[in-house]
Amino acid sequence: MPRFVIERRTELPPAEVWRRLTAWEDHSATVPLTRITVLTPPPSGVGTVFVARTGLGRASFDDPMRVAAWQPPTADGDPGRCWLVKTGRVITGWAEIEVRADGEGSSVRWEEELRVRLLPSAFGGVTQYAGRLVFGRVVDTLLGASRSAAGNR
């Protein structure tokens, strides 16, 4: 499965970064042709389920996800970690979001491994590139203007 990492630094405090990155429905505004619906009642935590529906009309698919681990950053400086498991028929894999204090702000590490079923492994590089592009944009948009790129792998 193709894996990619997005790393960013922001002047925002960890609690605010965490809030922005785990406001699942807000991701809809950053991914083209995608609407995210949270299926479980708030607040988010282990067991939260949400679905990203991507496409137009009949040419659409669901990307359901479940929060498998949830540890918000603490005021004492412990990093926050969220582990998502993709449970769909089209897209499978996982994502881990880590938020940690970094000087006067925060650093973000978003690592994801995904597979598009029925897509030959020869397209792994394309999937990896597209993932970095799309999810890099998600992180950048949700963090707003107070972020800086620390690199993508």
C-alpha positions, -999 to 999 in steps of 0.1 A, spaced: 0 0 0 13 35 -8 23 55 23 29 92 25 38 117 53 28 154 55 46 176 80 38 211 89 46 237 115 22 264 127 22 292 153 -12 279 166 -12 262 200 -16 223 200 -51 224 214 -63 246 185 -45 226 159 -61 194 173 -95 210 172 -91 221 136 -77 188 123 -103 167 140 -133 187 131 -141 160 105 -170 178 87 -147 208 81 -125 186 58 -153 188 32 -144 223 23 -109 213 14 -114 181 -7 -129 186 -41 -163 169 -47 -163 155 -12 -188 158 16 -181 144 51 -208 132 74 -202 122 110 -224 93 119 -219 92 156 -229 118 182 -203 143 195 -178 146 210 -152 128 187 -132 100 203 -125 63 200 -154 48 180 -164 80 161 -175 70 126 -176 93 96 -180 89 59 -163 109 31 -185 107 0 -166 117 -31 -178 121 -67 -208 133 -87 -241 114 -88 -237 77 -97 -199 82 -101 -195 85 -63 -181 63 -36 -180 63 2 -148 63 22 -160 53 57 -136 58 86 -135 49 123 -114 65 150 -95 37 166 -72 58 189 -78 92 204 -54 111 226 -57 149 225 -25 169 233 -22 179 269 -14 212 286 17 194 300 31 190 265 21 154 257 15 151 220 -20 144 206 -25 113 184 -55 101 164 -55 68 145 -82 64 117 -90 31 101 -105 32 66 -132 6 64 -146 10 29 -150 -12 -1 -132 12 -24 -105 27 -2 -87 9 26 -58 17 49 -52 40 79 -42 75 88 -24 88 119 -25 125 129 0 137 154 0 172 170 28 182 193 41 215 209 69 230 190 84 262 205 56 288 206 35 268 182 29 233 171 41 207 146 18 183 127 26 150 112 -1 133 91 9 98 80 -14 78 58 -13 44 41 -41 39 15 -51 15 -11 -76 19 -39 -92 -15 -45 -89 -28 -81 -62 -3 -88 -30 -22 -98 0 -17 -76 18 -1 -105 -3 30 -97 11 32 -62 33 62 -70 3 81 -85 -18 72 -54 10 84 -31 15 117 -50 -23 124 -51 -25 116 -14 3 140 -5 -13 167 -27 -49 163 -14 -41 158 23 -14 184 23 -41 208 11 -64 196 38 -38 204 65 -28 237 50 -64 249 46 -75 238 81 -44 254 97 -50 287 78 -24 313 71 -4 305 103 15 275 90 47 266 72 56 235 52 81 213 68 82 189 40 63 160 25 75 124 19 
